[in-house]
């Protein structure tokens, strides 16, 4: 990554660096064996090795480092010991995406400076319908999934919070492409609006505070 860092900086595209990290198998540190990794499912699995690897990647390119750390965090939250709250179909889809190099799960949580309504997830038969806007969605300009935190509405009443998993190529996703911060353009961050996105049961889970 250090060798191609000038190119990554010039083009503001971290994709080639992310490809190198994927070829090295760094995502396998955060996936259990059933899904193609080596992790035992714990948040702290091989944390020293993961930290050293992340620091080395960041030294080569800061945008790649930021994206890799996001991946580690999201994968370890979605694949906890004994299985998480997502259905098997969703977990297999994530694992398949990583197997082919689509190394992107967007932590779609930030509301900073949006000035618009935060996402609401309304209960409907068979799942949820999501509408609203999130800002600063790191690595959201490619393939993969957005892991979106939402307020949950049932019977027109607030029922706490929920997180949903939405493919980034869903037709109900509108990417604003409004992020051009010096030194971080390669993270492909931007505002995203979710418009009438149906999330089937098995692709969402309670928000764990």
C-alpha positions, 0 to 999 in steps of 0.5 A: 500500500505504501508503494501505491500511496501517491496514486491513492492520494492523487486519485482519492480512490482507496479501492486498490489499497483495499484490494491489497488488504483483502488479498492479504486476508485481513477480513478473516480476522473478524469472520468466524470459520463458518463464514470463511474466517478464523475468528472465534467471534469475540470482539477482542479476537487477535486484537494485537495482531489486528491493531498492528495490521491496521496501523501498518495499513494506515501508515501506507494510506490513511483512508485505507486504514480508516476503512479497514478499522470500520470493517473490523468493527462492523464484522465483529458486531455482526458475527458475535459468538453463538450467532447474532440477531441477523438471519442466516441469509443476511450473514451468508450474503455478507460472507459471500461479499467478502469472499469476492472482495466487496469489502464494504460495510458502511457504519451509517450512524452519523446525523452531524450536520444533516439538517434533515429527518433521521431515518425512521424504520416503520414496521410493515408485514414481513419487515421494515420500511426505512426513510430518512438521511444519514451523514458521513457514510465512510466507504459508501460509494461502492458495493457492499452494505449499509448498516443503518441505525434507525428509530423504530416505529410500530403502530405509529408509536416509537418503540426504541431503536433498530439497525438494518442492513441494506445493500448499497445498490438498493434502488431506494438509496440516494448518494449525495456525493457531497464529501471532499475533505482534504486527505480523506476523499479516498474514504468515499464518505458522503450523505445518504438518503434512504427512500422507502427502502424495504428491509425484510425480517432477518436483515435487521436487529435491535440496536445494542447500546 
